Amino acid sequence: MTNDSGTGSGTDSGTDSGTDSGNGESTFTVIVAAVANLGIAAAKAVAGVVSGSSAMLSEAAHSLADTVTEVMLLTALKRSEKPADEDHPVGHAGERYVWAMLAAVATFVGGAVFSVYDGIHTLTHGEELGDPLISYIVLGVAFVLEGFSLRTGIRQVKAEAERMKAPFARYLRLTPDTTVKAVVMEDSAALAGLMLATGGLLGGQITGSGVWDGVASILIGVLLVYVAWVLGRSNAELLIGRPLPRQMRDEVREELLSVPHVVDVLDLTTLIQGPGEVLIAAKVDFRDVASAAQVEWACEDAESQLRERFPAIRRVYLDPTPGVNPTPGVNPTPGVAQPRTDG
């Protein structure tokens, strides 16, 4: 027996509205980050050419890579909203992680590789330092804009963490909304990169050597490699299939056991399909003397209770399964002789 809450129009509406609201917040966060990074990338490129700073050019590549990343994240948000259809019975939520994975690759290729290459080139060939004033001005403005973008992302993560009653750091690490996670991590890396670029400029200005600028450029590249690796791993886990955290799985099991006529939960599978979309499948041992109607209503009660306690649960599949030690004397298959167990 299966119970698919994804087909229940009355119960889907509440979850869908919550998901749409979350997507709206995520879209705003990503747009803010994209607009800020696009303007910053152009300003850094001009400053890098004028000042001759490889760290500034690396930061321009960093911001350009972040802009491309945000465009991919917006694509992910848009395409993941497509409703389920005959060819995609569980919807398109997983497509978000495909585009987010491509965004992580763009961060690596577009930002990290260029930054490391430019830094090594500066160390091996040297560079002619120009007037760093415009670079300092651009770095200051970029710091303010990146700080505003980061603040927007952190506020959303904090609000979601409070709704889930989870610590901020743990929620950011485990959240299935990798679009917002990408914005927070990339903006944090951007602020760190700005400080590295400033250090490179100051070192070059004080010593007259381009070594400081080259080292700063390489460190910016290493920072982007780390961000790309973390985001890539997070999206890969969700694409492969990640369950709910152990504590939530225990709570799901507890909720199922509280349903009348349920004796035991023999096997429980949970799958995060997207932000606000969780699938539950379980082999459940019902009371042997329960009628078919009672088992059916128990499945309905289980769905209602689970969705009330965990609004993100979209689909529930329950499989009535005999327990390890069925009730003696009860024949689960009428008309078929059962083997003797008394020796």
C-alpha positions, 0 to 999 in steps of 0.5 A, spaced: 500 500 500 502 506 498 500 513 500 502 519 495 501 526 499 504 529 492 497 528 489 493 531 495 491 538 492 488 540 499 495 538 503 500 540 497 497 548 497 500 549 504 507 546 502 507 549 495 506 556 498 512 556 503 516 553 497 514 559 493 516 564 499 522 561 500 524 561 492 522 569 492 527 570 498 532 566 495 531 570 488 532 577 491 538 575 495 541 572 488 539 578 484 542 583 490 549 579 489 549 579 482 548 586 481 553 588 486 558 583 483 557 586 476 558 593 478 564 591 482 568 587 477 568 592 472 571 597 477 576 592 479 578 591 472 579 598 470 583 599 477 587 593 475 589 596 469 590 603 471 594 601 477 598 595 474 596 590 480 595 583 479 591 582 485 586 587 483 585 583 476 584 577 480 579 580 484 576 582 477 576 575 475 573 573 482 567 578 481 566 576 474 566 569 476 561 570 482 556 574 477 556 568 472 555 564 478 549 568 480 546 568 473 546 560 473 543 560 480 537 564 478 537 559 472 537 554 477 531 557 481 527 558 475 527 551 472 526 548 479 520 551 480 517 548 474 511 543 476 511 536 476 508 532 469 508 525 466 515 525 465 518 528 471 513 525 476 517 528 482 518 535 479 524 539 477 527 541 484 533 537 483 535 541 477 537 546 482 543 542 484 545 541 477 545 548 475 548 550 482 554 545 481 555 548 474 556 555 478 561 552 483 565 549 476 564 556 474 567 559 480 573 554 480 575 555 472 573 563 472 576 565 478 581 560 481 585 558 475 586 565 473 588 568 479 593 563 481 596 563 474 596 571 474 599 571 481 605 566 478 606 570 472 607 576 477 612 572 481 616 570 475 616 576 470 614 581 475 610 587 474 610 595 473 606 598 479 602 604 477 598 609 482 594 605 487 589 610 489 584 608 484 585 601 487 584 603 494 577 607 492 575 601 488 576 596 494 573 600 499 566 601 495 567 594 493 567 592 501 561 596 502 557 593 496 559 586 498 558 587 505 551 589 503 550 583 499 553 578 505 548 581 510 542 580 505 544 572 505 546 572 512 539 575 514 535 570 510 539 564 513 538 566 520 531 567 519 530 560 516 535 557 521 530 560 526 524 557 523 528 550 523 530 551 530 537 550 528 544 553 530 546 558 524 553 554 522 549 547 522 544 550 518 548 553 513 552 547 513 546 542 512 541 547 508 539 544 502 538 551 499 545 551 496 543 557 492 543 562 498 549 558 501 553 559 495 551 567 495 553 567 503 560 563 501 562 567 495 560 574 499 564 572 505 570 569 500 569 576 496 570 580 503 577 576 504 579 577 497 578 584 498 583 584 504 588 580 501 588 585 495 589 591 499 595 587 503 598 586 496 597 593 494 600 596 501 606 591 501 608 593 494 607 600 495 611 600 501 617 595 499 616 597 491 616 589 490 610 586 486 612 579 490 606 581 495 601 583 489 603 576 486 602 572 493 595 576 494 593 573 487 595 566 489 592 566 495 585 569 492 585 563 487 586 558 493 580 561 497 576 560 491 578 553 490 576 552 497 569 555 496 568 551 489 570 545 493 565 546 498 559 548 494 561 542 489 561 537 494 554 540 497 551 539 491 554 533 489 551 530 496 544 532 494 544 530 487 546 523 489 541 523 494 542 525 502 537 523 507 534 528 513 539 529 519 539 523 524 535 527 529 529 529 524 529 521 522 528 519 529 522 524 529 519 521 523 520 514 526 517 517 532 511 520 529 509 514 525 509 510 531 504 514 534 499 513 529 494 508 531 495 500 529 502 502 527 506 496 531 513 498 528 517 501 523 521 496 520 525 500 515 525 508 514 528 512 507 528 519 507 530 523 501 531 531 500 529 532 493 530 540 494 529 546 499 522 544 502 521 538 498 522 531 502 520 524 500 518 519 506 518 511 504 517 506 510 516 499 511 511 499 517 508 493 521 501 494 522 497 490 527 495 483 525 488 484 527 487 491 523 482 491 518 484 493 511 480 499 512 484 501 518 490 500 515 488 505 510 486 510 515 492 509 519 496 511 512 492 517 512 493 519 519 500 518 518 501 523 512 497 528 516 501 528 522 508 528 518 506 533 514 503 537 520 510 536 524 514 537 518 511 542 512 517 540 508 514 533 507 511 532 500 510 525 499 509 519 503 509 512 501 508 506 506 508 499 505 505 494 510 510 489 512 509 483 516 514 484 523 519 479 524 515 475 529 508 476 527 502 474 532 501 466 533 495 463 530 494 469 525 494 467 517 496 473 513 494 469 507 487 466 508 486 459 504 494 458 504 497 453 509 502 456 513 508 452 515 508 449 522 513 452 527 512 448 533 517 442 531 
